[in-house]
Each structure stands twice: as structure tokens, then as C-alpha cells.
């Protein structure tokens, strides 16, 4: 064999050999230098090399070449990869060789060298080089390059011949006795079309020998041929295929495509040349009369479309293509008669539309005709003609046969109206056969009547109407369905010529009456009720009342319209009706025991206002009118004068707060005074009590409940601002005092006691009359399941006021608890409040429900922030100081963290059951963030970064004349701070829950005897006024932001004249940083409800706890 090189081999030929995708991947491998070695094997006429794979493995690759004159041709690639043949590695190898050959100097392509063996070097055979620009463009353009396949690739053709041998697949094509249409692939040779060793299967691996477009379309045709049912031949070895066996009509588009790219259809005899272009043919049945016996003769015939404008061809059918006869093999009758050998005739092809069934194919090939006796002509006309017209064009060349006149179909709908908007529908197909009407029920199958049907036309009518759903022969519509059919579909059907509409019964006048709709609301007072009123809703349309129950039921069901018996209907999507539905759902959802009747509480003025805005107000109960007028003027309360017994002046916002309280007092309503800490809530409340006593001197006393640490604050504040009030403080149980409650109270105007003592002596307090109940730091009663909450609910008082800067700390149910004490009719049921408000707001961030809640509570909750009303209050600057734990402290913390994290995450799935254990673990980690000695005395000697950071700040503060309050939740940590202060000789005051002489301690600090005040957060977070200090240190964070805010506001409050500096000491990379994040989320919930913020949060949930350990 002649030795060859890559001379003359183009990238396009490689692309044709391996395919476009493989070629592209091989080119990528060349660019990424995946070909690691390459050499020429002259003996095998092959390129050999090693190519690196995608996963860094190496493959042994060989590409065999052959010579064609002075140029090389690609034969086949072999590789050790899974693909084995003509893979991307083979493509890369030969492309690398082509690119190397196009380099300015041809390099040596070495053979592989074995260790320790001296190998002679061989130079690559000489290469005839094309210009470098031409090679570069060839690599980029592949088959479309100038060096592409046009000069070397062979065109292809389909050689057609007829065979009289029986079909190899008789089970597949049992009916046709005509010759078989055989096809094989041939290529252009020097002297015409040659077969060589070509087969249909070799098209899948052409090695660049054929025109790519020719090979591609023929491969598609062969694949379609092999996909037909019943074919059992060996795929890939067919030299001849039987196109008579090609059952798919896809044959003709594939032949069209082949001809369009240049594939020719040729006869097997070279002298005949190319086949004539195939056209269209039609199968017909000609019905004529035989005068000899007056019988009808039915002859099958094929009409082939003429060439150009000439007459139709006189065709003789030789055979059919496909079992269903979608194609035809025919010959010209004159040419066939003149041919000495029928096998030498020039056969032609034609498409058939519609197809010819197998039975009729046999009749055509056999030249069969059918005679129908004159006596049976009428039966043929009535029964068989309708079937024959479905498969062939029936004509009568002599005019002797007149088929029945069949018109239609029309879609017939019979609509029968009954009472109560009931409509019975019947659907059928209507045909006119001669003079008779024939109805076929919609969807019925073949029957004698069905012989006249035109299924294609029926489908076309249904498609054009686009009715949207499958029609049933009979159906019954009711209510809105009847309305919709009558107003929308029936007029459209009546306008269609393809539809026959028959209406019976008396349809009502369906009309839209939404413009006449009015809504009325009213109230009435049930006997014996003072807080609740019956709520009436009426709806009128066209002057007639519509039962509200019907409207509400339709609204709740999500219906779009409500249809009245008169035929009037209106949209339920009207904004006023949707608002009405929302309001009624709210009223029902919040009733304590919902039923069919609707009720409204005297506290629900916001709900009434929104109802009233929807329509006309009817009768109203007098008591309701009075309460309504009162609550509507709550924001413009009368200008009640300050009582003369009040010493000092009130700020404008405090005067406004007093007048709001006086308004609630006048109308026997309760509320929540929720001003920011330090804005003077105590003074506003004392002013109200003084006003009440001035109005009616014989009033029963007011009862004030406060935290133990705050009880003593009330008599001192009263002595300062309202010295005319007689205040009695009860600081022990009645049993220990040895007094009855009446004896303890005497003639007092105000009685002050603690939450603890109220709970212990609730029976005595509940048996006495009080003019009003005031809950100071009312968040102590936030748990509606606690005994303290129940005790506050039991106390009889016509006026109840909650005073707190934090009416909710963790969740909305805490706000409900306070409102249920002060305004018990606003939201009667805790479970319904939770379902209607709390869950949607906290869990889903429902902004609409949040806005609705704000509207409902607005008349009964008053809140002002320092930023809003105390512009003269000095700034409050806050700073977080992050401290790094000592390395030994850090190691100890990490050890405990891993242990506690594993424990807590295993328990948090059942938070309620394991709450105590979980919080104990959290507390341990928080203590460990402060000082290791709080967890284990053995570690008391470890340094505390927080104490060191605190002590670094204090000298400058004290030295410049400032004073500081230092808060911690852990008294043990405060003890450690005290020890360091004692050691350094720094004076300080100290207050925790065990301190007995609180007033003396407070006086010592206020008098300036000590620059520092150490306070436990629980003991001193509320009820203290420490404006003497202007620095505040929070040694440890708490996840309740309200608790911290209360502590800071002991300093930043009315009376403070200096900028307040707040420092939060946070141990870096500890649980304290997670607590700060959680605290921020909780603050958002409070702001969203009380301060009209835009974010949401929840209480301490299982997810919150997981977040602390994330």
C-alpha cells in the first residue's frame, strides 16, 4: 500500500466523516492541547497518538487514511474510549496533524519512546501545504470552508425498480398483488450512477464520501422506513428496501426534501434516466347504467392529475404504496400497450388523497366492477352510497345515477326553560336527506342514520364554535349556569348559520341590576344587654329586598353573581359587597358564640364606621347612638379643664392624654395608655383621678395595681402632683395586716397594692366596689391563662385603664389580654382573635389584616413616642461594644456550646414539653458569655473581658463628673463587678430583688453620694426615675427588646437635660450576638402594631431557638 500523509486532507472532510458535533468537540480538544503525542505509522498508513480525556484519562487513538492521487482521504478512526469509532479523540488527532502540517516548518512527529531503548526519529512525510489563512478558515468553517466537500463528495440518488416477487412481509402487506416498488441507494460514478457496495446502512458512516445533505435526508428516510410496524429486517444491511411497504404518509415529504437538496430518482435501467416528477391522483367510483338489463355498474378508477393544463392522463394502476394506499405506481396506457416487455415500461409515482382502503385497492388492480340489479338500486342509493362517499368521489359519467341530496350537518340545540331558572338542553346533529330531516344525537356512534354523517364537518363546526367543554347529548342547567347560557352562549349560537336553535318554555328577562343595589345597616338593643347590640343588614335590588343570608352565603362560596327569581342579577365582585363580606366575617369571627344572628359591641366603633360607609343607616338603638357619638369624637375630646388640685403644669401632650382619659371615664369605656417610658403616664393618670373626685366627691376609691418595686412610687408622685388625694398603700396580705379590706381602705381616694397581693386576696378585692381599676406596668397581666390575669378580669369597675409602655412584648395575644380587661367587648374570644388577627399577622405578614387591627384598636389605645412629643428631650446615643473572650475562656465556651447545641436541637421539636430544659441551656451559655465563674466556681480565676471593658470606660466617665447606671440580668455577675469596684475603691449603689431599703438606696444615688448605680434588670427595670445619670451600661442582652428599653428609659425620660450614652457590651461570636438579632425581630412586631411599622415578628419560637445555635 502506498504511504500517504495528511496532504490534501481538509477539516471539512473530517467533519463529514465524524459528524458536526463530534467535529466541534475534537476542535475544542485541539485548542485545549489534549493531544499529548502524535506520530505517523507508515506501514499502516495511519496516524497514531494519545489524547487526554475529559476526566484526565488517556486514550490510544488511531486514524486510518487512504490515498486518492496525491491527497489523503479519511477512512476510519479507532480509539480505546467507550465510543470506539470515529470519536472526538480521533477527530482531535487528525485535526492536530492538519494544523501541524499548515505550520511554517513541518515538525518531526516522533514515535513513542520506550525507557532505555534508543528509537530512531522519523520525519513526517512531506505535506503539500495550503496557505495558512485558508487552513485557519477551514478549521473554523468545517464543511462550509472553501476546501469543503463540493469537489470530492459524491452525489446520491434513489434507484427505483419494480419487482414481481412476493412481499417478504406478507402479514404486513397481505392485500396487494401488484409489483413491488424497490429502492436502493446509488452514487455518482465516472460513467453514471453506480451501486458499488452501497447499502442504506452505510449512510450512517459515510467517511465524507457523499454529499452531506444527500446522506442526511436518505438516512432520515431509511429510519422512517425501519420504524414502521411489522418490519423484522436487520437494520443497517438493506441494499434494497420495499417502498410499497412504506405505510407512513411521511414518505412523500421525505421524497420532497430529498429532491429539494439534489437527490435524484432514477430508473434501474440507465437508459431510462430520471423518473418523471410525481403528482397527485384521485380514486373515484363511476356509477353508470347498463341499458341491456337496466342494472347499475360501479367501476373503480384512478384519475391522475394532468401535466400543466392538458387533459388527465390515461393511467393504468400497477400497484399501491402503503397498506392504506397513500401512493400509486402507474403507467401510461398507450406506453404500456406499446412496450414489448411490461417490465420495460416507464412507471411513474403519484400521491393519493384520500387513501384507498385495501379492499378497494384489490378491486382497482383486478379491474373489478360491481353490478347492482335495478331492483336493488334504491337500496344501494340509501345504504351504500353514504358509505362509499366517505372513501371515494362517486360520480356518474353517463348521468344515470342521482345520489341522494345530503345537506348539513347543523348543530341543533333544543333549550326548554322551566321554573326556578332550570334549563334542559338537548344537543344533536341535524342533516337534510332529500326532503327529510334526520337528527343524530350528539356523540352517538354508527347507525343507519349515521351513514349520512360527515365526521370531519362535525369536528370542524365544534372547533369553530370553541364551546370550551365537551357537550353531552342531554344536560340540565340551574341558576347561574342558566343565566350564563342565556345571556352569553345562546345569542352566539343563534347567530351561527351552522347551528339550529329551538327554544321552548318561557325564559325570564335576565338583566344586570347592580346599579340599583343599596345596602342598609341598623342596630337594636336586646333586653338586658348593655355592651352588645343586634346588628341588622338589608340589601335591596330594584326596590325589592334580598335576603341577606342568601347574599352572604353566595359571597362566602366565592360566587361571581347572585341571581334573583325575577331574572335580575348583580355582581358579587362589587367592592362594597366584598367589603361587606369581610366586615361580616370579622364580626362573626370575633363573636364569643357565633350563630345566625349578628351582634356588635359598643367598643367596635371602627367596624360600624366601615359598615356605615357602605350604605344607608336605618334605625339605631339610643344607647348605641350615644356610645357611637362618644367614640367618634375620641380624637377631638372636649377641652376638659385641669382640676384645681393638680400642682404643676402638664405638657401639651400630657394635657391631651388627660383629656382622652377623661373622655373614656365619662362614657364608661376602658383603654390602654401606651406612651413611651418616661413621658409621664403616672401624672396623666393622677390628673384623671383628681378630675373624677372633683366631679363627684363621694366616688368609691380608685384601685391601682403595680409591680412591688413601683408601689411606693405612687404615693410619692401623688404627694408631689395631687396632694389633695388621700392615698393608701397596702404592702402586705390582709391576713398578716390583721385587717379587713374595708378597714385598710378607710376613706381613701386611691388604694395602691401589688399584683402579687391582688392575686392572694382577690376575693376581698372582688367583693368591693371601685370607681376605676388602673393597672400600672400592665404587661404583668399579659398572660391570659395566668391567675393574675383572671384576678384582673374579676375586679368590678366601670372604668379600667392599662398603663404600659409595652402593651405587647412577644406576640399579639399579649395585647389581646390587656384589651380584654379594659375593653372586654372589642375582641371577646381569645381563640377567634388568634385565628383572625394574630396568626395571619405574625405568621404570614398579612398587612391588610394588620391595618384592620390598627383601625379597630385606635379609639381605645393611645400611644405617643418620645420622638413625637418630647422634642426637647436630649439625644440618646447607643453603641455596641464587642469584646473578645480570653483564649481560655473561649475554649471553655466552645466546649459547652457544642454540648448544649446538641442537647437543645434534639429537644426543640417539642418546645412546650422541654421549655424548662431548653431555657436552662440558653441561660448557661448567656452566663458563660459573661464570666466562666458563673457556671463553675473552679473557673473564677479566669479573666472576664466584659468586666475589663467596663472598667476601661469608667475612669473617664467618673473623672468628668458624669454618672452611670449599670444593668445586668444576673446578680452573680453584678457581684463580680462589685468585687472589682471595691478593690479599686470606687463608690457605687446597688439594687436587686433582695434589697430591703429601696428608697434609701435611691436617695443615696440621687443625692450624688456615688457615681455608679448597679441594678439587676428585673428589680430596677421599671418604676425608677434616674435622670441624675446620663450613662447606661447593659452588660448582657435580653431577647425581649421592651425589657431593655424600659431599663434605658429610667435615664432617658422627662427631666433629663443631658445627652444619654447607652453602651451594650456583647461578647463576640457567642450566643449574645444571636440574641441581638432575635431582639431586632421582636422589636419589629411591636413597631408594626403600635407604631405603624411595616415588618412582622413573633414570640420565641422553635425556629428562634434554632437560630440562636446557627
GUDO-809416 format. One record per residue (C-alpha): y negated, z, x. Coordinates in steps of 0.05 Angstrom, whole numbers, plus 5000, padded with zeros to 4 digits. Layout:
BEGIN
YZX
...
% end
This chain:
BEGIN
500050005000
493149825025
489050425049
482650495008
476550945009
471551134954
467650504969
465050194905
467450754861
461850954813
460551614777
460751224712
468051024725
469651754739
466151944673
470251434634
476651684666
475852434653
471152434593
463852634585
464753394580
469553434640
464852984680
458953454665
462854064686
465153724750
457953534767
456054274758
461554464807
458753974858
451854274851
454554984859
458454784922
465154944890
468754404931
470654814993
474654285031
476053545024
479953025065
482852325058
490352235055
491251505077
498651495066
498051694993
491351344981
488751994954
483052494962
485553204972
481753854973
480754574950
476054734893
473655424874
474655614801
470156004754
473656664769
473456554844
480556294848
482155664888
485855044862
489354504903
486753844876
488653114888
485452474862
489451824869
485651174879
487650444878
484449824908
481349254869
479048764922
474049114966
472849704919
476650324896
478850494825
480451184798
487751244778
489251974763
487352684783
492453244792
490853984800
494254664805
489754924749
492555024678
489654344655
493753994709
491053284699
484052964703
480653644701
473653864722
476354044791
478753324801
472153064777
468453514825
472753294883
471652554874
464152634858
463353044922
466552474960
461951964927
455852384942
458052475015
459151735022
452051605000
449252065054
445351745112
451151855160
458251905136
461152565158
468152695181
472552915124
477553365160
484753525143
486654255134
487654625199
493555095207
492555705251
494855585323
496154845313
491554325342
490253785289
487353105305
480952955268
480752345223
474551995203
473551785131
474751045122
468550615123
464450635059
460350075031
454150465011
449550334954
442250534962
441251284956
436651234896
441950834859
447351354873
442851924852
441151584787
448551424776
450352154783
445152344731
446451794681
454151744685
456651194640
449650934627
448050814701
446750134730
453450204764
456650334696
462850034666
460049394639
462149004700
469249264705
471549564638
475849124595
474048984521
479349144470
481848814406
486748954350
492248434346
494848344275
501348034253
505848024192
512948284194
518248194142
522448764170
523149344121
518649944129
521250464178
518850984128
521850754061
520851444030
513451374045
512350674020
518150513973
514950013926
512149433965
516848853981
511448434016
510748324091
508248894134
501548864169
502849064241
497349234291
497349324366
492049414420
490548854468
485548774524
481548204551
485047854608
483047264651
486346774603
485247134537
487947744502
493848074537
498448634516
500948874583
503849584577
498549794529
500250274472
495950644423
497451284461
494751034527
487751004497
487351754506
487451684582
484151014597
482151154670
475850764660
479650114648
476849984578
470049954546
469050684526
466350544457
472350084442
477350604465
473951164427
473950824359
481150594367
483351294385
480051544321
483651014280
490251194313
489151934300
487551794227
493851374222
498151934251
495152454204
497852124141
503352484104
510652284113
509751994183
515152234231
514051774291
513052024361
505452094371
502951724432
508451194446
506850704390
505550004413
505649754341
503150114280
504149914208
497349864174
500949734108
502850464114
495550694124
494551084059
487551324072
481650914049
478451144114
481750534146
476050084124
470250494151
474150554216
475149804220
467649714203
465950174261
470649814308
467649134292
460549414300
461949634372
465148964390
472649074377
475448424350
481048294301
485547744328
491947404308
498147494349
498246744359
492746594409
491345914379
489146214313
483446614344
479947164305
481347374233
476147174182
471647754161
474848164106
471248204039
472348533971
477548383919
478748603848
485248693809
484848423738
489448333678
488647683640
490847713567
491947033536
495446743475
501746313477
501045843419
508445693417
510246373388
503346693379
505047233429
500347553478
501547433553
499047943603
498547673674
496348093735
491547723781
487447843843
480447573849
477647523919
470147523926
467546843948
464346694015
456846634003
455046313937
461345883930
466945973879
472046523885
477946403930
484646193900
488546753933
495946873939
497647603949
502247724008
502148484008
498149123998
495449634046
496850364029
501450653977
495750653926
493649943944
486650043972
487249394012
490048704005
493648194050
492647494022
492746754039
489146154012
493745793962
492345103990
493345314062
499845664044
502545054008
500844604068
504045064120
510944824143
512745544160
509746104117
509846544179
504646074210
499546164154
492746474169
493047114128
486747494110
484848204090
480648474033
478649154006
480749333935
476549763889
479250073849
486050163880
492249843850
497750323829
504750203858
507749933793
502349413786
503049223860
510249023846
508048613786
502948233827
507848083884
513347863836
508547433795
510847823735
507947703667
508948113603
509847813534
507748213473
510347953406
504947813356
507748373312
506248883367
499448613385
495849133344
499749703378
498149403446
490849383428
490650103403
495250463451
496050083516
489349733525
485650413532
490450603588
490149923623
482549913624
482750543667
486350193724
484149463719
479049003690
482148693627
479648003608
481847443565
480746763598
482146383533
478446873488
484647003446
484547763456
478948203429
479548923454
477049493410
469649653418
469450333450
462650663459
460951343487
462151853507
456852313479
457053063490
457053363419
454754073406
455254383337
450855003330
451955453270
446956023261
448956673227
445557343213
443257823267
442057273319
449357063320
450556333340
457355983340
457755383387
462954823387
462954303444
466653643442
466452923466
464452403415
467051693421
465851093374
472250663370
470550043329
467850353264
470851043272
468151683304
473152043348
471852763373
475653043431
474853803443
471553943509
476654083563
482653813525
488053423563
491352753549
492852583478
492951963434
485552043422
484652183496
486751483513
479751233497
476451753542
472451573604
473252183650
468351923702
462951823650
464252513621
463452823690
457152423701
454052683636
455653413653
452953323724
446453023698
445453583647
446654113700
448254653649
449655143704
456355423680
463055183654
462755033580
468155293533
470354883472
468155453427
463756053441
459456563405
452556783428
448857403407
441857683414
438157463477
443456933491
441956613423
434456653438
435256333506
439755773479
435055633420
428555623460
430755323526
437354943523
437354673451
430754283458
433053993524
439753773496
436453463434
432153023479
438152733516
441052063488
447852263517
448152883473
449452933398
446653583368
448653833299
445254473274
447554863212
445455533182
438355783184
435555933253
429856433254
423056283283
423756503354
416856653383
413757043441
409657623413
407958013476
400457943465
400858353401
404558943434
401059623433
403460293458
401560953425
402361663452
401662333416
403363073423
405263623374
406364363384
413364643367
413365323333
413665903382
412265473445
406065573488
407865183551
411564583523
409464043472
413363493437
411562803465
411362203418
411661473439
410560893389
410860143402
408059633354
409258873355
405758403305
403859023266
410959273258
413659903292
419259803341
424060393351
422360693419
429660853431
431260113428
425759943477
427560493526
434960313524
433259583539
428559793595
433860243626
439059693621
434559233661
433858713606
428358193612
426658133538
427258523473
428858103412
426958353342
430558153277
424457753256
425357293316
419357573352
420857763424
416958033482
417958103557
420158773583
417358583651
410358723625
407159213674
405359713620
412559743596
415359823666
410360383679
412360693613
419660673633
418061013700
413961553666
419161693612
424661713664
420562213703
419262643641
426662643623
428962743694
424663363703
426163693636
430464313643
435264083589
434063353574
436163073507
433762533458
427162883447
421462813497
417363413519
411363503564
408964143598
401764393597
401864323673
403563583671
396663303660
397762763713
403662503674
399662503609
393762133640
398361573663
401561533594
394761533560
392460953604
397960513574
395560503502
392560843442
392561603436
394761863368
394662573343
394463143393
396063883385
389864323391
392964753445
394764123484
387763853477
384864493504
389564503564
388463763576
380963833576
381464413625
385864083676
381963433673
375663803695
379164183751
375563783805
368863873770
369664603752
363564953723
358765273771
361265983764
356466453798
358766923853
359967633828
354468113850
359568583880
361368103936
357968274002
356167704047
355766954034
361166434024
361265774059
360565164013
368065004014
369665744002
365065743942
368565113917
375265453927
372966073889
370565653830
377265283829
380865963826
376166203771
377765573732
385265693737
384266413718
380166233656
385565773628
391566193647
394065693698
397165833766
396465463831
397065443907
391265563953
393765204015
387765184060
388765144135
389765814170
383166134187
378965834131
378166474091
383366464037
383167224033
375667224020
376266693965
381767093931
377867753934
371867383904
376267163846
378767873833
371668133835
369667583785
375367763738
373668513740
366268353728
368267923668
372768453637
372569153667
378769403631
383468893661
390269113687
390469123763
392068523806
398468563847
398268283918
404768183956
404268064031
408468104094
408868814121
404468634181
398968384136
398868924082
393669334118
389168734125
387668704050
384369394042
380169284105
377868594082
376468874012
372269434041
368368924081
367168394028
368568733960
367269473968
366869563893
374369423885
379070013887
385069803929
391570193932
396670043986
403970203973
407470224040
413970574021
419170563966
417470943904
423371403914
421071603984
413971693958
416672133903
412271783852
412771313794
409270643800
404170863748
402571483789
401971073852
397470553820
392971033782
386470683763
386670173820
383769473812
388369193865
395369403887
397969153954
405169213976
410168834019
415368324000
420868804022
418369373977
417468903918
424768683924
427269403929
423069653869
422969023828
425069363763
418969823766
414069263782
417068803729
416269343674
408769383685
403268913662
398968573715
392768153707
395067703762
400167623818
397867403887
402967213940
399867244009
403566824062
407466564003
412266174047
416166824050
418566653979
420365933996
427966013986
429265933912
436166233920
433766883950
432867553915
425567573936
424266913900
427767173837
423567803840
417067403843
419366983784
420767613743
413867923751
409967863685
402967593698
398767083661
395966833727
399966723791
396966493856
400566303921
396466353985
399266004046
397065514099
404265244099
406865154028
412664774058
415564844128
422164464127
423164094062
420363953993
424664463958
420365003991
414264703956
418164693891
419765433899
412365623902
410465153844
416065433801
412966123809
405665933799
406465333751
413365403721
412864813672
410864293723
417864183751
422664623711
429264443743
430564513818
436464033817
432563503780
426563583826
431263503886
434362883856
427962553831
423062733887
426063093948
431762623966
428061963956
422162213997
425862574053
432062134060
429461444040
422061484057
420161283985
412561203990
411661063915
415361693896
411262083947
404661823918
407162013849
408662723872
401762793902
398662583835
402863093797
401163693841
393863513854
390663943798
394664553817
394464543894
388064603934
388264464009
382664364059
383664284134
379064544188
377263824206
374963704135
370764324120
369364704185
365364214226
362064784263
368765054287
369364944362
374464454391
381664634402
384564314464
392164304472
396164174534
403564164550
405364444619
412264214641
415664674692
421664524736
427265024736
429265334802
435364964831
440065554820
437165654750
438164914736
445464934758
446765524713
443165184654
447264544662
453764934663
452165284598
449364644567
455864264576
459864834546
455264944487
454464204473
461964114467
462364714421
456564524375
458263784368
465163994346
462364464292
456364074266
460663664218
460864274172
453864544183
453765044126
460265374147
458565404222
451065514217
451166204250
455365984309
451265354320
444565724319
447266244366
448865694416
441965384407
438666064417
442666184481
440265524510
433065664490
433366354524
436566044585
430665554589
426166164597
429966624644
437266664665
437067424659
436167374583
443367104579
446667524633
443668134669
447267914732
442167354738
435867774730
434267664803
433566904793
426266684792
423166444727
418965814733
415365964668
413066664689
410666374755
406865824719
403666324672
401566794728
398366204765
393766084705
391666804690
387266984750
382266434736
382166594662
381067344672
376367254730
371666814689
371267314632
375966964584
381467304544
388367044526
393767154474
400867024498
406366874446
413866864453
419466894402
423667314449
421568034461
426268064521
422267524555
415767874539
418768494573
419868094636
412667844633
410268564623
414168784685
410568254728
403768434698
405069174712
407069014783
400568624792
396369164759
393868714702
391769064638
394668804572
396068984499
402968894469
405268784397
412268654368
416168854307
417469554334
410169724345
408270304300
400770384310
398669654299
391369804280
390370194345
393369644387
389069124353
382769554362
384069644436
384368894446
378368744401
374369264438
375668904503
379969424537
384968904560
384168154575
391267974553
395068074488
402667964489
405267854418
412067674391
411367064346
414767394287
410568024289
403767724302
404267004278
400767164211
395367624185
391567734250
384467544268
383867494343
377667074353
375867514413
380867084453
379766354470
386166214509
393066174478
399766114514
406065924476
411666094524
417165764484
417065214429
419765304359
422264734316
418064964258
411064694272
407965134218
410065764254
406665544318
400465314281
399865994247
400166334315
394765884345
390365984284
390066734298
384966504350
382265834325
379166064259
372566224226
368766684273
370966334336
365066074377
368465814440
372965224454
380165454446
385165254500
392465224479
397965164531
405165034514
409965184571
416064724568
422064734615
423264014637
429863684620
432164254575
433264354501
425864534496
423863804503
428463624445
425464194404
418563884415
420963214388
424163544327
417763944314
413763304312
418163014258
417663644215
410063634222
410162934194
413563154129
408263684117
402663184130
405762654085
405663124024
399863604037
395163184080
396862484053
400262254117
404761654120
411161904152
417062304129
421662834156
427063324134
429464024148
434064204206
440063754191
446563594227
443162974257
437463404283
442363864318
445963274349
439263024373
438063674409
444163524452
442962774461
% end
